[in-house]
Amino acid sequence: MIEQKLSPLKQALSHHKAYGLLNSTDNIRTFMEYHVYAVWDFMTLLKALQRRLTCVDIPWRESSYPTEVVRFINEIVIGEESDLDQNGHPISHYSLYIEAMQEVGADVSKVQQFVASLDTSLIPEGAREFVEYNLKLAKEGTDEEVAAAFLYGREKLIPEMFTGIKDALIRENADCPTLIYYLERHIELDGDEHGPLAEKCLQAICGDDKDKWQRAITVGEECLQMRDALWNQVEKALVQKSGIKAA
């Protein structure tokens, strides 16, 4: 039922018109200057889950959730905070994305100022609303709401969505190998490993509680709508910048 309800939104995001505008280095720069905030706040949701579902306090206490769920969350944290780059060196996915931005000459100063200050007024319109939604959810949402945002807004969405972006870049012969590597890592990890485990995580949290599942569905829809709004803003910025229309 959940998949049927969210499928139209997921499909629309997999083929968003913004991807058709990634046809120049300048446009790729602009896209990345928006998308980097979603890369950063992925970790906000993940860390919220780690704090809720595992133990990061002193003294240590065993989690009330299944050990499989604890292991899944910790595996994701390892992969996101210390994955391997193209040369086999440990790197966080956020730092990898920053390197990808620098590779194409995108401006990283604004996102670095934001991360240093956490002043959301520094985030460009469109991305700001996206980040503020996820920050509020991470701080105030229930366990099932945060898990639903992570599953439906990220793990279940990213493989198809990033495939659409990667295909557009390859079609245009874009010279951005680090960005393509970043996309490929998420397509591989989220599609083959993290997506199914994130689903088990949400199932463990919700169980047979219909109210929890309803809250999860509501947040899943909101997350997809927020992503669509972000891409719409990116599309608008690219059209204004280049004076062309998406295919």
Number of C-alpha atoms within 10 A of each C-alpha: 7 14 11 8 12 16 14 11 16 24 13 13 23 19 16 20 17 24 25 19 23 25 16 14 17 15 21 23 21 19 23 22 22 22 16 18 20 20 16 17 18 21 18 19 20 21 17 19 22 19 12 17 24 21 15 12 8 6 6 9 10 11 14 11 14 14 13 12 23 20 14 18 22 17 12 22 18 12 16 19 15 16 17 16 17 11 6 8 9 14 16 17 23 21 16 20 23 22 16 21 23 15 15 19 13 20 15 17 10 13 21 12 13 15 14 9 10 12 10 16 9 14 21 15 14 18 24 17 17 21 21 14 14 22 17 10 19 22 12 11 17 15 19 23 25 25 28 28 28 28 26 26 23 23 24 21 24 23 22 19 21 22 18 17 20 22 14 18 24 15 12 15 11 18 15 17 15 20 23 19 17 19 19 16 19 20 21 12 16 23 17 12 14 20 21 14 20 24 19 16 24 22 17 15 21 20 10 10 10 10 10 18 20 15 16 25 22 16 23 25 20 16 22 21 17 20 22 19 16 22 22 16 19 26 24 14 17 22 16 11 12 12 8 10 14 14 9
